[in-house]
Amino acid sequence: MGKASHDKQAVMLAQLATWYQEEPKQHYFYLVPNHIKFESEVQVLDFLRQKFGHDGVYAAENVQIFSFSRLAWYFLKDHPKLQARHLSQTGLTMMVQHILHQRDDLVVFAAAKNQPGFAAQLTSQLIELRQGGYTSQDLVTMAQDLAQKPNLTRLQTALQEKLAELAKIYADFEALDQSQYVDVTVILTELKTYLTEADLSDTVIFIDGFTDFTALEEQIILLLAQKAKEVRVSLDLTKEQARQKEISSRDMYAPAYRRYWSLYRQAIKAGIPVLYDDHSAHLRVQPDLLALEKVWEAEFSHQQISDLSLRNNQALQAYHFSDRVSEVRFVASQVRQLVAREDYAYRDILVLTPDIEKYRNLLVPLFQQAEIPTFTDLSRSMQTHPFVEFMTSLLEFEGQNGLYPYQLVMRLLKTELIVPELYVYNPDYNQQRTDFKIEHGLRYQTDATGQRVYEYVKKRSLGTYRDNVDWLENFLLRTGISSQKRWEDDQVWEIEGRKSVGVKRLHDLNGQIIRQTLVHLRQRFSQILKTTQTGRQFAVALMELLNEMQIPQTLVLWQQTAQNLRADASDASRPKEVWDAFCNLLDEYVLALGDESFNLASFSEILQSGFNQATYNQVPSTLDQVIFSKTGIEQMQNRKITFILGLNADVFPQTTVTEGLLGDLDRELLAETSHNLVNSESKHLNDRPQVQLDNEIYWAYRAFMTGQDRLYLTAASLEVTGEKLELSPYLLTLVEKYGLELQTVNADQVETLAGSPQSMLTDLINYSRQHFGQVKVPATWRVVYQNLKAKLPLQVDQLFQSLTYRNEILPGVAEVDGHKHLDQELVDELYRKDDGKIYLFGSVSALETYFENPYEYFLKYGLKLQPRQEFKVDAAKTGTYFHEILEVFIRTVQETGQTIGELSSEQFDQIMQTTFAKVQANLEERKLEVFDSTHRYQNMRKRLNKTAYKVAQSIWDQRKQVPIVTLQTETPFGDFGGRERTLNGLILPPYAQAGAAGSLNLRGRIDRIDVVAAQLADQKQLFLNLVDYKSGNIEGRMKDFYVKAYHGLTLQLLTYLATLQMPNNQPLLAEMFANLPVQLRKKLGGTNQLDFGSVAYLQLNDPILKFADFKQKQKDLPALFAQNHRYSGLLRQDDSDFLRTIDAGLSQDAKSGANYQIKATKKGLTTLAGSHLVTPEQLQLLIQLDLLKLEEARQEILGGVIDLAPYRLGQQSGLQYSDYQDIMTFDSLVGNEYRELSKLSDEEMWQLIKAKVEREGKNE
């Protein structure tokens, strides 16, 4: 006995050596926890070797180092039951699932028994009951005892019913034919039976390193004590603590205390002689760590302790880092220095963390960079292996109703387990010859010997496969093809979306082969499911299919490749381990459920559960390596240095424990009820969840005491996500009690950071980047630089060049007039058209992109780079759908000869239904078929229809009292590749012909052109109102409008006006007006002279109304909805009658307009946010400004300007919604700068606009 600070193992080994020397023919068994068995064996044998003065390899006859399970195999190796199949926990789960299928009398578990995961949870509980020493009859007895108690509480009643039902299932579990299969608990139970008759009079047992025992293990210990010559057990406990009558569950030594008294009472009851407790007097830790033990004891027993100053400041150190990477890098550097500068080996060092998943992927690569051999003392699950993903994906296909979903297809293909032979170019095929023939779509030539030489030949190549899977993925994303009909027909897909020749044809052919391979796999699997009846039949057919697809051979190839590349032994063996695990799972499945009806969902759950529990073998590459492990499990006590990382409040101590089928209260009641059982003291379950949380104090203590010389405690401040991390209360306790400084490490502490050349190079670069430009660099870093320069010259040169790296467009090319220019030859090639001339065809939005960021224009419209197209509903398709509905709605109304405002409620509803039907019928023609592709998108279309209905209803309401007629919808202007256009497009420079060299030819569509009749003085005047639909925030578009217009960021509305104002469009507008139905023209009245009235945006959305608005504004719901669909833009200011005409709300003396963002004040009419009043003169200035900006864009684009200079105006910038940020890699740290725009008042902007037009307009 002894505290963790004392070397109990030294006492045990000394006794072992003494007895072994005295009686070498006796048998000596040294039992340790299974996960430290290998290292314990090395340590025990090394101790004996040194004790007896042997050199070299040493083996001790009759000395065995075992875990409990290995001890059972040793004694029972020839026992018939151990020849049966060994079942994993997944195999046992299948057995339990079989039991549940057979039981129709369950009530408590009736609903749960068919739920995913329940069988696994129940299996874990049954295993715990068996390890706890309980039988099914014990459960029956406890259920009966509870039932006989008067006035049962609700919890007692629930437990009684649960125990009664568990007893039935447990009895079936015990009754399984164990001659066919066994598990660990069965083996240990058989060991118990064996020990009752065994003669162990010449056997000595040592049990060391355990912190807990199951009831089954305790029973084995007691039997060993009865039969063996002597049994010795080590525990973290003192004699004084062991003699206490009672101990708090929160006492640090409570776990060891409970185990001690459980063994002691059972031994006394069984009449087993109990020797005097032997206390280890040998300290294994240095004085400062011994003091830490006293601090920990005092803290949790509310005692005071004084004089805690450290004798050796290196014994206990605490560090605080900004992030986990810095934390791990520091630990790596310290490990390197301890081994290099002091008398430590890597095996003397232990690295622990309470949060293994957060650190595993950081520590392993960073320790590799530091050239530190590391063994991760934790198993890694197989669930992420490609074969597991392959099987999971294959099984999931069956629930897709014949579809081939993109995600599932790609998951399966990217496992790279079904790589077919694909076409590659045949080097013997002469591309210059034209005398080829075609067979099955493949070209071939005939050589001199008459043999056919095909253009392509088939070859299995992983590189070719990956390339063609990428192309296929792009195709599927773009088209959304998932139907069984399209996947399984024989038509070759045009992968690149157009008639394919050359390499494009190759992609088509290979895409077809990959597709056929996947279809064949799926069809074969579907056929298996249709034709197999039992689990056994399915397992056989599945193995045949996997062999047919050459899956085992592919896994063998992976293993051979890894071995040839000299990969880590563990990595190289993984394909075989995964296949073996799968075969074992399949064998267990057949054994447990092979004769039952096959159920795919059940098999999928079993497979997933099995691979979740299956782990790879851990193979140490060397004996001298750092051990990386988790706090809360047993560790070897021979480490000299311990680092504990990740000491944050959320994990240290642990704050949550997962409950099993029997919860915390169930276990508490069960412990009270089990006192009436026979041998009740030998039966107990695992600690209750609350007790497990109380045990965190003990596990922290064990972790602190693992090292003999030093303890390093570290924590990070920030999570990778930026979330703040709190320090562990345990860490803060030690810092406070010792008066420790919570140290930080900065880049100036070179000696602290010293590590391998690679890790030091990383530190050097980080330091240099942070202090770049400083005149004086510390001498230590200069020495480091010189040493690294000598060892890693190429890497040092390359990385130091990165310090002066600037993310520069056309590096080395001088600026001209403040701009970077492409070589003119390249510009000409970029913008050369099929007719050989160099000119621009473009939309207004493209030119706005240029002014937002010239480099993005170059990428998008020069190089024609596009984001990967996806078959999904996005903002663009939603906008197109809205446009289509409103266009069809207005045209349908026009066909009636009425205005929208004249429609009755019934007519409006009927026309809207007709509109929806027409749009639905033309989805494919308008390339909107995505809205019918899935139930989700169909539902989205219905919601968009509701929104469009509300928008149309707002238009209807607005026109009831306003004489407005829509002249044209979706009016095209400019050249659309020979298709008919309604209006001519702007061409710059002025008077240039369409398609002239160096010209800019604008094209686009005006969403709606309305005509409104306004009564001015004694006559009616007709005005044009232009409308552009937007689904986004239109107030944001109109904010700082004049600033944006001046810098070319908002050209759309002004360009529409400039287009309509063109002389060659005036006759076309007049013709459009003349083509209106006569009755509509009569309703408008007035002359045929059309003047500008407004140009505005209409927001297409379904607003969310607040109850406060409804209450405060005293408006009905339709009025509130209409308010959210008011127009925002540029409005004519010269005559208030016009504004009152187009907005009925103002005509009724309301404070704000019903149709437009206008309000009435004492001083007259003014605009709300998002609109501007302009005079005809101001409008002409804006149009001239627009033409100047268009001409500026033309000259600069064709002049090769491609500056990476996104604008920034307040919170808005040219990168805000860019799809090209990954290409531009804009970063102010590497020399990139925004083009800052200043916010000025409207008056200041008018001055600038006027000056620019006067200055530059003369030059046009």
C-alpha angles and dihedrals in degrees: 000000000000144000121283088262090065125077103241091161090061089058092048094048093045090054090046091052092048095050093041091053091047097043111016092168093065119095118249123194121189109195121200137161111288098242093058096039097106095050092042090054091052091049097047093048092045090052091052091045092055093041093056095038099245124156127210124002114006133193126179117212114227093012112113128178109205145158117230092263093048089049088056092051090049094055097035101038091121096037113122093230092057089058088066121094115285111231124211120217088265089055090051089049089057089052091052090047088054090052092050090051090054096048117083095162098075118121108164092043097032095106095037100047094082095041118110112262097015095105090052092049091048091048092054089051094049091049090051091050091051092047088047091059096249123139128201088254089057089057091049090050093049092047090051092047091052092047091055094054115103121239098012115201120234090256093050091050092050091049092048092053092044093050092049091054094042088053091060093050092042091052090054089047091053092046095058112125098264092184086079101044142008139188134201095275091049089051092051090046089053088049088057090053092047093050093055089068101028124112107226097157091126094045130099121195127204118189113192140163099026123132096182142014131206116233089254091054090048090054090051091050090052092049090049088051090052095047106030127077090243140347123202124190126188121214135174094248140105126227091248093052092046091055095055113113094219137010131193118252087233092055112117092235096044096111093052091042092055093049092047095053094042090057094040096053094046092048092051091047091050092048094244113156110245116208124218111278111261115217122206110232094183114103115218097186131061120254098266092055089046087056089052088058090054091048091052092048092048094046094058097038092049094241127145122238127185140196099039099160113138117250089201115032091203094059095078122021131170125197135187122202135187094234142003095256092059089046094054093042090054092050090049092052092048092050091051092050095047091055096040100043106027136045096269132120124208090251089062091065127082124189115198135179133176090217106052097170093057092053106032095081092045102043100047098055094038091050089048089053088051089051092239116150106231135185117198105216093205130086120246120221121240093219094103096052115119092239090057089049089048093053093043092051093046092052092047092056091074093066094056099086092240094310126131102217114203095233093050094045092051094044090056098041093047092058083076091215095123105050109162127195108275134193119266130174115282108228090204092061112100108225091189094063117091097190097094131136130210128230122175089347094306125115120228138174131204117239128211092277093051094253119140116246110197123208090231131033129193122251136161106239126157092207092053090047093052092048093051094044087055090053091046090050092054090049093051092047091051098046103029091218109173106136120119091232095056094042097047102041121098098242114122110235118232095232095191094045100247141065104305130222132161114353090001090058088050091056090050094052095045092045087055092051093049090046093050091049091054093044091050091051092050095045092049090050092048089051090052091054091050097048104038121085105177136042090248093055091048093050092051093047092046092053090049090052093049090050090048089054088048093237095148091049091050091052090050089051090052090052093049091048091051091049092049089052089052092241123175111289091240093052094047093053097049099092090055093044092052093048091047090049090051092050090049091050090050091049091050090047092054090046094051105030105009095115096044125091109278116253117188096200091052092048091049091053091048093049093049092046091048095052091044089058097038114095136189121253114259112228116186109220093205139002093236104069141115114261117226112196146143131270114240098053132085116277135190113266097217098085118117100193127038128190117190113194131189099033096172130147096247094061109020104086100021109239103192135046124189112242122223130216088292108056132207095276092043091056092047092053090043092055090053093047096046094066089089094058123104109264089003091165089066093055125078139138127224116291116286115259091254091051090049089056090049088053090063088088089060095045091051089051091050090051092049091052099049094093122067101202112021143014124200118193119193138175139175128229101211136043119225087257090057093255113146117248123211121219119252114263087226090058092046090050092057092044090052097044095047095037087235123176110238094227128212126198122221132187093261091068095084096164091054091053097044112131141128120339091256095049092044090051089055091050092046093052092047091050093046092049092051093047099034112151097024113138097218122047117192114262092239092060090046089055090049090051093052093048093048091045088058094047102036106022098159096046093045092051093047095047095045090052086061090064090068094038115130122192089234130167111231096357112213093025113115120232119250116203089348095305138102111233130201116230106275093236090059091047090052092051092049095053101030111124130212091267089061095249125120115231141120130259109188151148128237091249089056091056091046086055089055093055091044091055124342092205092058089053089052092051096044104036102018102043089021093224111170133188113255106280116237131195096236142106108270135162092277095053092043089053092048091050092051091048091051093052095048092045093051091044094054094044091049090053091048090054089062092057091236132112118244091249092057094060118112119227091257092048092049092052092046093050091048091053090048089049094052091049093051093048091047091053092052101045095113093045090053091045091246097119089122087081089068098040100091138014089248093056092043088056089047089053090054090052091049088051089055090050092047089049091055092047091049089046089054090051089049092050092046092054099047091091101020123080098230126148124185108235097189140346128212090008111190121214128185131020116323097182099286096317117131115275129197099207134026118252130234115267123195139236091044116264093016117140121245110275093011116156111274094011131134113224113193124202136171146121132272107216096213139357113197130187118213126188114219124188106231115180106307100345143051119250124198118224132188118232115192118203130194119190119225129179093193132071106303095183088062090052092052096042111110087003097166092048091051093045091051091054096042096250097123111036102139104090093039093048090052089055092046090051094051090046092057111116093231090056096054094079090046092053090049089050091050089052092047090052092060114109111273093241091056093050090049092053090054095047118177128094128311090250108116118202132180116273110160143335113204150154124247115204116226107207144115102243123217108229122210121221089226090062091050091050100042101039094046092220129139119245097259090053091050091049091049090051089062090055099055119133121254123195144074115339130191111252106186097091126029091202088070093054092046089049095054093043115051091189091067091047087061091053094251118161093239134026123262096211107025136038092260132123135190120236134172088264092053135263122343136167133258124222111307100030137083132197113223133180120228088254093052090047091056089051090053092048091051089048088052092052091049092052091048091052090046090054092048093052096045096045094049088042090061101250108164104159118168090226113132115188123242123200112173107302094345123088143167090252096052097098100013121141091199104064092110089059097042094044088196109196129162089210091067099046104280119137135186121238096243116215121199123227109233133177120264090252092053091047093051089054091052093045093049092048093049093049093047092046101043102024090071090060094055 
